[in-house]
Amino acid sequence: MEFGSGALQGWFSPLLAAIGQQFGVGAGALNWVSAMYMLMTVACVPILAKLGDMFGHKRLLVIATGLVAVGSLVVAFAPTFEVFLLGRALQAPLAAFLPLEFAIVRARDERSASRSIGVLVGGLTLGAAVGSLMSGLLFGATGDLTIVLLIPAVFIALCVPVVVLLVPETAVRKRGRVDIIGAVLLTIGLLAILTGVSNAGTWGWGDLRTLALILGGAAVLTLWVFVERRIADPLVDLAMLTRGGIGLPIVASLLFGAQTYGGQTASFLWLLGDSERDGYGLGIPPAAAGAIIVLYALAAFVGTLLGDRLVRGISAHRAIALAGTTAAVSFALMIVFAGAAGLFIASMALGGVSAGVLLAVLPAVVVRNAPADSVGIASALFNTARTAAGAAAGAVFALVMTLFVATASDGGATVSRSTPTSFVAVWAICLVISLALAVVGLRVRVARSADPIDDTSHSHAPEPIEER
C-alpha cells in the first residue's frame, strides 16, 4: 500500500504539461493539481485518524483506500479540469494511510513497531522514486494520458481487498463522542492559513485576501484551542502535546518539513536553470533532472533503512540530531559547490539520506510516546505539521527569492530574473532550520516500553508506555 501511495504521489509531476494540454489550462491553473490535494489532506487526515482511534484503524483504512481508488478513477476519466480537481480532492485520504498504519503496527507488536515504521516509510519513498520515473516513461511510450493515469488507479483499487483480507484490526479504542466542533474549527483554520500562504506569491503578502485568510485562520485556530481545552472528548488532547512527549517531535516535524519540502523547489530550479539564459543554474536537461529527482528519492529510501539502525546504536534523540546536522552540512555543501554539478548533486543526495532518516525516526518516536488509544491522531498531527510547514516554507522562500532579483533586457522588454544570491539565501535559511532541528532533536525523549529490537522475546508482555 505504501509503495502504491508513494507512486501515486510522485505520478503527477512529470505529467503536468500533458494535463495542461489535455484540459487547455495554463501554468497558474496547474498549480491546483498539487494544491487541491495538499489542502484537502490538511482537512481530512486528522479526522480520519481520530475516527480510526475511536472505531478501528483497519475500518478507516479500508474507507480511506476506497476513497483514494474512486478519486484515482475520477482523475483518469475526468472530462473536464474541474472534475479532475474533484478527483484530486478524493485522493487526499492517501495521506491518512501512514497514521492509520502506524497505529496498526503499534497495536500488532510494539517491540517491532519502529522497524515496521521504517519499512512502511521506505516503501513510500521507493514508490515515489518509481512513480516519478515511470509516469513520464509511460506517457512517452503511449502518449495516452488516460491510460497512464489509470495504472495507479488500478493499483490502489487492488489494495482494497488486500486491506480487507490481510490487515488485522486494532482492539484498543478511544472512548467518547466525535468532536465535530473541534474538527470543523481545525479544518477551517488550517485551510484558511494554507490557502492564504499558498496564494501569497500571486496576490501579494500585503493583499487584503492574503491577510484576511492568514489572520482569520489564526483566529479560528485560537478559538479551536479554547474549545478543545473545555470539552470532555476533544479531537486533540492538548495535554498530549504539552506533557505527553508528542510536542517536541511535532516541532521537529515542522522544522523538517520547512527545510526539506520548502527548499526542494529552489534546489531543483537550480538544476534546471541555465546561467546564460536565466542568470543562474547548472543547465541540466529536464530528463537528466528527472533522474536526479529519482536519485534523491532513492537516497531518502536508504535513509529510511538506516533510521532504525541508528536508533539502536546511538538512541533516537541522537539520531534526530545527527540527521539534522547532516542536513545542515548538505545545504552548506550546496552553497559551496553550487557551480560544480557533480558535487552539487552529491550534496543533494546527502540531504536525501538525512530526510530518510528523519522520515523513519520521528514518526517512530511519536508512535512510541502516544497513548495506546491515540496513536492515530498523534501520527496524523505529525504528518499534517510536516505538510503544512513545507507548504508555508515554500511560499515564504518564494518571497525571499523575489528580494534578490536582477533586471535584464529581453527583446526590448525589461524582465526580472532571480540571481544566484536568492538561491544561496534559501539554502542558508534551510541550513539554520536544520541546525535548529538538531537542537530540538537532542531534547526529544522516548517513553520507556518493551525493547523494540528484540524480536525473539515475544512471550514477554510489553511494559506500559510511560506518561510524560
Salt bridges, closest charged atoms under 4 A:
ASP53 OD1 - HIS57 NE2 2.68
ASP109 OD1 - ARG111 NE 3.31
ASP109 OD2 - HIS458 NE2 3.38
ASP207 OD2 - ARG209 NE 3.00
ASP278 OD2 - ARG277 NH2 2.76
ASP308 OD2 - ARG115 NE 3.90
ASP308 OD2 - ARG312 NH2 2.86
ASP373 OD2 - LYS174 NZ 3.75
ASP455 OD2 - ARG115 NH1 2.21
GLU466 OE1 - ARG448 NE 3.19
GLU466 OE1 - ARG468 NH2 3.22
